[in-house]
Amino acid sequence: MEELCYWVWLSQCFAYGSETPRKLLEIYPSPKTLYEMDEEERRSIDFLKPRELRALERTPLSQALQIEKECSRYKIQIIPMNDPVYPKRLRHIYGPPVVLYALGNLDGLDEEVAIAVVGTRDADKYALAATEYLAGGIAKAGGIIVSGCAVGVDTAAHKAAVAAGKRTIAVLACGLDVNYPAENAKLKHQILRTGGALLSECPPGAQVFPKIFPIRNRLISGLSLGVLITQAPLRSGALLTAGHAVEQGKELFCLPPYSIFDPSYAGVIRYLRDGAVPVFAPEDVLYPFYAVYPEKIDLSVLSGDAAEQKAVLGTLEQASSTKQHGKQEFKKNTSVGSGNFEKAQKNPETMFDELHGLVYNQLDIHPKSIDELAIACSLDVGTLFSVLTDLELDGVVVPLGGGRYIKAEKTQ
């Protein structure tokens, strides 16, 4: 594609998760037009901030050409937003990537029953066994597993799909040539061999950094029809994916915990309380989509999964022996005897670092939009969304939908 380098150039001008590129492309469908504009023309675009104007001016095309060269070297496909292969589901999320980088097969993903399966990196035996059972069943019945290829629950989900000989999509938080996490190098090759794909909005060579994970998670939920969480404490990154799913209007499913006293399931309990669908078998995840995708889902293949169910039950028996320990840990971590972890919140005036405090102090009882907060805090939208999700998990900020937020009543 002759103008591909200009799409890559535009993707490098803004932070991951920024909504500005979409706004620009609604007015100027060709990034080449933006590149060839003079400074005066760009200044006439009223929603561009000074730092964004500087980024458009100072980001060299040579940077994009080097990325193209590296993609050619590693046989990585560059998929711009105007490419028919670019997933339509991602075009409708907040801050869609200008380009995607892919290895493997993304064809027809919009017509598939894609289910995100996510959870903590520190998963216990019960969660791992249940994840393998549920993800494997979903894959066998025709669903496509989407996850982040992290250790723990993500790895269990991908491996279950691969073991079933089915397609799975791994959305990475780094360049596709970067060996992260190192222990999943073999798994990535297996994903490609079974017809799946590795996907990222980061170009080759881009290393992992902490803030990219919550921003990346919007892609995991965005590609999927529903999100299944199997284990997550209150501050798990999996809950950030759940937050994106709720914002995007996706179905949310949760594995009921083996113990209500175990704090490593506190995030799951929270969403179950809020109306997430409890999941006891793969069918529970697939039923809501069967009427729309009957040709994609074959529930009859799940009737012989007694062995998998028995394995999960055996793991549950093992896990149940640790319930008392989990109960003690829960009480210790929450400092309350009633089991109500909502009461364990810290003083909101002293619990934040500088960045979280900056955002928190801009909120009050009157709703403020993402754009208003981004301007007030001088933050890019990706970082801001990550901070707001943290504050929501802490119970001090309430999302109202449509990208609007207020302070929680109890903190005012």
Summary of the structure (lengths in Angstrom):
residues: 412
radius of gyration: 21.9
end to end distance: 53.9
largest distance: 69.6
contacts: 1400
relative contact order: 0.11
helix: 50%
strand: 12%
